[in-house]
């Protein structure tokens, strides 16, 4: 296959759906979590759940980096932007993420703070070069996919000897979050969701490969299938998971072989390991404090660390009590289970992070799936 539309072939999709229906035992329930928001988006956009038998259920996971960023880190970014000497560079989908008391970077910008939306990490470097009288801070966020570009940017800033550039690092790691979902976090107030297997992140795995997920199969006995983002990718991955469950196997399989290898991108991984190190713990919205799940700059790059330069301190804050994002990100609840969904919480007025990003479970369901609930 060469083109995207070949991965959306209706006839092949129907064939895969029939195969899933034929091979899924009617005597059991299959519950598969898709970790990545891109997969959640694809499931909603192409109505893939409607093609599955009723006993094969998809459980929405943490989704996207924007969704899991806690309110406390948003508050830290707002406080940083409030400093008169700071220019804060952020990606657009981060602007409306709610912090404490409904504050957001967008609201901070309307107050006159110097917050600039960028499309690339290199945009932040250019701004720092052009505005030598400003302290330019890049609000770095993302899973393993976007960490290498931040590393390259730091190399470039070092080469250019930029004294007015720093990074507010919020990069997080997916394997640690999966470990938390499987039982590592305190779930007394949220609940536990039963999971029979995982659709593993595709873009993340292009960087880290499939090997980091071996522990899911070996230690927890859960199959993992790394998948692409087109409808045929998803259906094939679900079929592969059904077969593993039926056969009593728990392995890490790679459906996305056109982009993912077992080892991943060795050059990108080296860039990251040269510049970043693990935090002891990092808070995820919905998961709480997850051990060894976040990255920070190594001591050798401390001059580029905004948290060091501006003596930033994190103060944990509670999410909106009416918002169910925490339970949704963990897969315990669905968007329609939240009383705010579709009422005061919509894409134009998000009350929680799941409605902000296009890859968030609530946003995806609002755009593609909410009318199906009435059929």
C-alpha positions as CSV (number, residue, x, y, z in Angstrom):
1,X,0.0,0.0,0.0
2,X,1.3,3.5,-0.9
3,X,-1.5,5.9,-0.2
4,X,-3.7,6.8,2.7
5,X,-7.0,5.9,1.0
6,X,-5.7,2.3,0.5
7,X,-5.8,2.0,4.3
8,X,-9.4,3.2,4.3
9,X,-10.8,0.6,1.8
10,X,-14.4,-0.2,2.8
11,X,-14.4,-3.7,1.4
12,X,-11.2,-4.7,3.3
13,X,-12.5,-3.0,6.4
14,X,-15.8,-5.0,6.3
15,X,-13.7,-8.2,5.8
16,X,-11.6,-7.5,8.8
17,X,-14.8,-6.7,10.9
18,X,-16.3,-10.0,9.8
19,X,-13.1,-11.8,10.8
20,X,-13.2,-10.2,14.2
21,X,-16.9,-11.2,14.6
22,X,-16.1,-14.7,13.6
23,X,-13.1,-15.2,15.8
24,X,-14.4,-13.4,18.9
25,X,-15.9,-16.0,21.2
26,X,-19.5,-15.1,22.2
27,X,-18.8,-16.6,25.6
28,X,-16.3,-14.0,26.6
29,X,-15.8,-10.2,26.8
30,X,-12.8,-8.5,25.1
31,X,-11.7,-5.2,26.5
32,X,-8.9,-3.4,24.7
33,X,-7.5,0.0,25.6
34,X,-6.1,2.3,23.0
35,X,-3.5,4.4,24.8
36,X,-3.0,7.0,22.1
37,X,-5.4,9.9,21.4
38,X,-4.8,9.4,17.6
39,X,-6.3,6.0,17.9
40,X,-9.3,7.3,19.9
41,X,-9.8,9.9,17.2
42,X,-9.7,7.3,14.4
43,X,-12.1,5.0,16.3
44,X,-14.6,7.9,16.6
45,X,-14.0,9.4,13.1
46,X,-14.5,6.1,11.3
47,X,-17.2,4.7,13.7
48,X,-15.1,1.6,14.1
49,X,-16.9,0.6,17.3
50,X,-20.1,0.2,15.2
51,X,-18.2,-2.5,13.2
52,X,-17.2,-4.6,16.2
53,X,-19.3,-7.3,17.9
54,X,-20.9,-6.1,21.1
55,X,-18.5,-8.2,23.2
56,X,-15.4,-6.5,21.8
57,X,-15.1,-3.1,23.5
58,X,-12.6,-0.3,23.2
59,X,-11.5,1.5,26.3
60,X,-10.2,5.0,25.9
61,X,-6.8,5.6,27.6
62,X,-4.8,8.7,28.6
63,X,-4.8,9.9,25.0
64,X,-2.6,12.9,24.3
65,X,0.0,14.9,26.2
66,X,-2.3,17.9,26.3
67,X,-5.0,15.8,28.0
68,X,-2.7,14.4,30.7
69,X,-0.9,17.7,31.6
70,X,-2.1,18.6,35.1
71,X,-3.6,21.9,36.0
72,X,-0.5,22.7,38.2
73,X,1.8,22.8,35.2
74,X,-0.6,25.1,33.4
75,X,-0.6,27.4,36.4
76,X,3.2,27.4,36.4
77,X,3.2,28.4,32.7
78,X,0.7,31.2,33.4
79,X,2.8,32.5,36.3
80,X,5.9,32.4,34.1
81,X,4.2,34.3,31.4
82,X,3.1,36.9,33.9
83,X,6.7,37.9,34.4
84,X,7.3,41.1,32.4
85,X,10.6,40.0,30.9
86,X,9.3,36.6,29.6
87,X,8.1,35.6,26.2
88,X,6.4,32.2,26.4
89,X,6.2,30.1,23.3
90,X,3.6,27.4,23.2
91,X,1.8,25.1,20.7
92,X,-1.7,26.2,19.9
93,X,-3.5,23.2,21.4
94,X,-2.1,24.0,24.8
95,X,-3.6,27.5,24.9
96,X,-7.1,26.5,26.2
97,X,-6.2,23.8,28.6
98,X,-7.8,24.7,32.0
99,X,-5.6,25.3,35.0
100,X,-6.9,26.2,38.5
101,X,-10.1,28.2,38.8
102,X,-10.6,28.0,35.0
103,X,-7.5,30.0,34.1
104,X,-5.7,29.2,30.8
105,X,-2.8,30.5,28.8
106,X,-5.3,32.0,26.4
107,X,-6.9,34.0,29.1
108,X,-3.4,35.1,30.3
109,X,-2.7,36.2,26.8
110,X,-5.8,38.4,26.7
111,X,-4.5,40.1,29.8
112,X,-1.5,41.3,27.8
113,X,1.1,38.7,28.6
114,X,3.6,37.9,25.8
115,X,2.5,34.4,24.9
116,X,3.2,33.3,21.3
117,X,1.8,30.3,19.5
118,X,4.4,28.5,17.4
119,X,4.4,25.5,15.0
120,X,7.9,24.3,15.6
121,X,10.6,24.3,18.3
122,X,12.8,26.2,15.9
123,X,10.3,29.1,15.9
124,X,11.1,29.6,19.6
125,X,14.9,29.7,18.8
126,X,14.3,32.3,16.1
127,X,12.2,34.5,18.5
128,X,15.1,34.3,21.0
129,X,17.6,35.3,18.4
130,X,15.5,38.3,17.3
131,X,14.5,39.5,20.8
132,X,17.7,39.5,22.7
133,X,16.2,41.7,25.3
134,X,13.5,39.1,26.2
135,X,13.7,35.9,28.2
136,X,12.2,33.4,25.7
137,X,10.8,30.2,27.2
138,X,9.6,27.2,25.2
139,X,6.7,25.3,26.9
140,X,7.9,21.8,25.9
141,X,5.2,19.1,26.0
142,X,4.7,15.7,24.5
143,X,5.3,12.0,24.7
144,X,8.4,10.4,23.3
145,X,7.5,11.5,19.8
146,X,8.1,15.2,20.4
147,X,11.0,14.9,22.8
148,X,13.8,14.6,20.1
149,X,12.9,17.9,18.5
150,X,13.2,19.6,21.9
151,X,16.6,17.9,22.3
152,X,17.7,19.2,18.9
153,X,16.5,22.6,19.8
154,X,18.6,22.7,22.9
155,X,21.7,21.6,21.0
156,X,21.0,24.4,18.6
157,X,20.6,27.0,21.4
158,X,23.8,25.8,22.9
159,X,25.6,26.1,19.6
160,X,24.2,29.6,19.0
161,X,25.1,30.5,22.6
162,X,21.7,31.9,23.3
163,X,21.7,33.3,26.8
164,X,18.0,34.3,26.7
165,X,16.5,30.9,25.8
166,X,15.2,28.2,28.1
167,X,12.8,25.3,28.2
168,X,9.9,24.5,30.5
169,X,10.0,20.7,30.2
170,X,6.8,18.7,30.4
171,X,7.8,15.6,28.4
172,X,6.4,12.3,29.7
173,X,6.9,8.6,29.0
174,X,4.2,6.2,27.9
175,X,5.4,2.9,29.3
176,X,5.4,4.3,32.9
177,X,1.8,5.5,32.4
178,X,0.7,2.0,31.2
179,X,2.3,0.5,34.3
180,X,0.3,3.0,36.4
181,X,-2.9,2.0,34.6
182,X,-2.2,-1.6,35.3
183,X,-2.2,-1.1,39.0
184,X,0.7,1.2,40.0
185,X,-1.4,4.2,41.0
186,X,-3.8,4.8,43.9
187,X,-7.1,4.0,42.3
188,X,-9.4,4.0,45.3
189,X,-11.2,7.2,44.3
190,X,-11.3,6.5,40.6
191,X,-11.8,2.8,40.2
192,X,-10.1,0.1,38.2
193,X,-10.9,-0.9,34.6
194,X,-10.5,-4.4,33.4
195,X,-8.2,-4.6,30.3
196,X,-7.5,-7.6,28.2
197,X,-4.9,-6.0,25.9
198,X,-3.5,-2.8,24.6
199,X,-3.4,-1.1,21.2
200,X,0.1,0.4,21.6
201,X,1.0,4.0,20.5
202,X,2.2,4.2,16.9
203,X,4.0,7.5,16.7
204,X,5.7,7.0,20.1
205,X,6.9,3.6,18.9
206,X,8.6,5.0,15.9
207,X,11.0,6.6,18.4
208,X,11.3,4.0,21.2
209,X,10.4,0.9,19.2
210,X,8.4,-2.0,20.6
211,X,10.8,-3.4,23.1
212,X,9.8,-1.0,26.0
213,X,6.4,-2.7,26.1
214,X,7.7,-6.2,26.7
215,X,7.0,-5.8,30.5
216,X,3.3,-5.5,29.8
217,X,3.3,-9.0,28.3
218,X,5.9,-10.5,30.5
219,X,4.9,-9.1,33.9
220,X,1.2,-8.5,33.5
221,X,0.2,-11.1,30.9
222,X,-1.4,-8.5,28.6
223,X,-1.0,-8.6,24.9
224,X,0.1,-5.4,23.1
225,X,-0.2,-4.6,19.4
226,X,1.5,-1.5,18.1
227,X,-0.9,0.0,15.5
228,X,-1.1,2.7,12.8
229,X,-3.8,5.3,12.7
230,X,-5.9,4.4,9.7
231,X,-9.1,2.3,10.0
232,X,-7.5,-0.8,8.5
233,X,-4.6,-0.5,10.9
234,X,-7.0,-0.3,13.9
235,X,-9.2,-3.2,12.7
236,X,-6.2,-5.4,12.0
237,X,-4.7,-4.6,15.4
238,X,-8.0,-5.5,17.1
239,X,-8.1,-8.8,15.2
240,X,-4.5,-9.5,16.3
241,X,-5.4,-8.9,19.9
242,X,-8.5,-11.1,19.7
243,X,-6.3,-13.9,18.3
244,X,-3.8,-13.5,21.1
245,X,-6.5,-13.6,23.8
246,X,-8.1,-16.7,22.2
247,X,-4.8,-18.5,22.0
248,X,-3.8,-17.6,25.6
249,X,-0.8,-15.6,24.3
250,X,0.5,-12.3,25.6
251,X,3.1,-10.9,23.3
252,X,4.1,-7.5,21.8
253,X,3.2,-7.6,18.1
254,X,3.8,-4.9,15.6
255,X,1.0,-4.1,13.1
256,X,2.6,-0.8,12.2
257,X,5.7,-2.4,10.6
258,X,5.8,0.2,7.9
259,X,7.0,2.7,10.4
260,X,8.0,0.9,13.6
261,X,10.9,-1.4,14.4
262,X,11.7,-3.3,17.6
263,X,14.7,-1.0,18.3
264,X,13.2,2.3,17.3
265,X,15.1,5.3,16.2
266,X,18.6,4.9,17.8
267,X,19.8,8.4,16.8
268,X,16.7,10.1,18.3
269,X,17.0,8.0,21.5
270,X,20.6,9.0,21.9
271,X,19.8,12.7,21.5
272,X,17.2,12.4,24.2
273,X,19.4,10.4,26.6
274,X,22.3,12.9,26.2
275,X,20.1,15.8,27.3
276,X,17.3,14.5,29.5
277,X,17.1,12.4,32.6
278,X,14.2,10.9,34.6
279,X,12.3,12.7,37.2
280,X,11.5,10.7,40.3
281,X,7.9,11.3,39.7
282,X,5.6,13.4,37.6
283,X,1.9,14.2,37.9
284,X,-0.5,13.0,35.1
285,X,-4.0,14.4,35.0
286,X,-6.2,11.4,35.8
287,X,-3.3,9.2,37.0
288,X,-1.8,11.2,39.8
289,X,1.9,11.0,40.6
290,X,3.5,8.4,38.3
291,X,7.0,7.3,39.3
292,X,9.8,7.8,36.7
293,X,7.3,9.0,34.0
294,X,8.7,12.5,33.3
295,X,11.9,14.0,31.9
296,X,14.0,17.0,33.0
297,X,17.1,18.6,31.7
298,X,20.4,17.1,32.8
299,X,22.7,19.3,35.0
300,X,24.9,20.0,32.0
301,X,22.0,21.9,30.4
302,X,20.7,23.6,33.6
303,X,21.4,27.0,32.0
304,X,18.5,26.2,29.6
305,X,16.1,24.9,32.3
306,X,13.4,27.4,33.0
307,X,12.5,25.7,36.2
308,X,16.0,26.4,37.5
309,X,16.4,29.8,35.9
310,X,13.2,31.2,37.3
311,X,13.1,29.1,40.5
312,X,9.7,27.7,39.5
313,X,7.8,25.6,42.1
314,X,4.9,23.3,41.5
315,X,1.8,23.4,43.7
316,X,-0.6,20.6,43.0
317,X,-4.2,21.7,42.6
318,X,-7.5,19.9,42.2
319,X,-9.3,19.6,38.9
320,X,-12.8,20.9,38.4
321,X,-14.9,18.7,40.7
322,X,-17.6,18.3,38.2
323,X,-15.3,17.1,35.4
324,X,-14.8,13.4,34.9
325,X,-11.5,13.7,32.9
326,X,-9.6,11.8,35.4
327,X,-11.8,8.7,35.2
328,X,-12.1,9.1,31.4
329,X,-8.3,9.3,30.9
330,X,-8.0,6.1,33.0
331,X,-10.7,4.3,30.9
332,X,-13.1,3.9,33.9
333,X,-15.7,6.2,32.3
334,X,-16.8,7.4,28.9
335,X,-17.4,11.0,27.9
336,X,-21.1,10.6,28.0
337,X,-20.8,9.6,31.7
338,X,-19.7,13.1,32.5
339,X,-22.6,15.5,33.4
340,X,-20.7,18.4,32.0
341,X,-20.2,16.8,28.5
342,X,-22.2,18.6,25.9
343,X,-23.7,21.0,28.4
344,X,-21.2,23.6,29.6
345,X,-18.3,21.6,28.4
346,X,-17.9,21.8,24.6
347,X,-14.9,22.4,22.3
348,X,-15.4,26.2,22.4
349,X,-15.8,26.2,26.3
350,X,-13.8,23.2,27.6
351,X,-14.1,22.5,31.3
352,X,-11.5,19.7,31.2
353,X,-8.4,18.7,29.2
354,X,-10.2,15.9,27.3
355,X,-12.3,18.4,25.4
356,X,-9.3,20.7,24.5
357,X,-7.2,18.7,22.1
358,X,-8.7,17.2,18.9
359,X,-7.3,13.9,20.1
360,X,-8.9,14.0,23.5
361,X,-11.6,11.4,24.1
362,X,-14.3,14.0,24.8
363,X,-13.5,16.2,21.8
364,X,-13.4,13.1,19.5
365,X,-16.7,11.9,20.8
366,X,-18.3,15.4,20.5
367,X,-17.1,15.7,16.9
368,X,-17.9,12.2,15.6
369,X,-19.8,10.1,18.1
370,X,-22.3,11.9,20.2
371,X,-25.3,11.4,17.9
372,X,-24.8,7.7,17.8
373,X,-25.7,7.5,21.5
374,X,-29.3,8.3,20.6
375,X,-29.7,5.6,18.0
